[in-house]
Amino acid sequence: MGTSRIIKIGILTSSRADFGIYLPLLNQLKKEAASFDFSIIAFGTHVSPFHGNTIDEIHANGFDVPYQIGSILLSDDEEAIATSYALTAMKFANFWSEHKKTFDCVLCLGDRFEMAAAVIAGLPFNIFFAHIHGGETTLGAIDNVYRHMISLASKLHFVSAKPFIERIKSIVGDDAICYLVGALSLDDIDQMELPSKSDFKTRWNINPDDSFILVTIHPETKSNLNASEHVTVIETALSELVLESNLVISMPNSDTYNSLFRQSFEKLKNKFPHKIYLIENFGRPNYFAAMKFCKLILGNSSSGIIEAASLNKFVINIGDRQKGRLTSENVFHVSFDAADIIKAVNTLKDKYYTGDNVYKINNAAINITESLKKQFH
């Protein structure tokens, strides 16, 4: 093929989380318009008014969204999640039927059930999927299964750390095409212009000079029968911690029984209205600013595993959702036990992490675009 050929890329994004990770790559693709023509395919919580209409964040970052597909239900029990999966797959069956020749490559990211449904629906149409963040492990979440499903359906793999290459090959086969690119969300983290303290305070009514803990907790979807118990533990721990520190809580994803956590956080907010802040969607720069300004990160989010080390923060990772994940030395693991959580917070709250981030490889976005050129030119 000639090197002047423009590569047509589709980009599947289902949530605020994966869009934030994609952002450095989207900006790089925009810079390389002579080589790439890309289109965003937004679905999942992006197009749900009950999850913050985060498609607005895509527009705010200067990107058009030519394709929008709705499929998320209001309920969050097991049947609703399974039905959302089926509905997403059905709608994408129609989409891929209409667009099976539109894209040379479709990028997919991570491990969400919506993402897996969209990708699996493309299999009969022989869609060329390229998976970002494959080969990783989250043993406490059914997302672990979805991630490996996406890897199996993909023909190209962009991995964030060297150990994941071997895992991809063990899942897909030794002939898997893997590129070691690093964690995409870290690509511009050192140079990113984050909001100032005054701008952050104005935007969110949160004073960064008032010490706060950043809390991001999602349900453990492999043990959802314990969801009520986990909520009780978290509520007990936060009720104690809020007496000494403000709490900034980033609301959970649309996982099974996320409403139990949401209701608990709203209950705590009503009890401590001037000490607790509930944020539906920070957006990437503001979330990184919150990580920078906080004294500690508490929860079970992948952001604590991947990005926090680059912002010099210690992380208390609760439970098994991220179990098996490669971590830097800033991450400390505790069980769903209120006393253990409180003890860990008191131990780490005044400490500052200065070590390395195991997910950091320079120029991840460029690594991906160069790999795509190699594959399709």
Order of alpha helices (4+ residues) and beta strands (2+ residues): beta-alpha-beta-alpha-beta-alpha-beta-alpha-beta-alpha-beta-alpha-beta-alpha-beta-alpha-beta-alpha-beta-alpha-beta-alpha-beta-beta-alpha-alpha
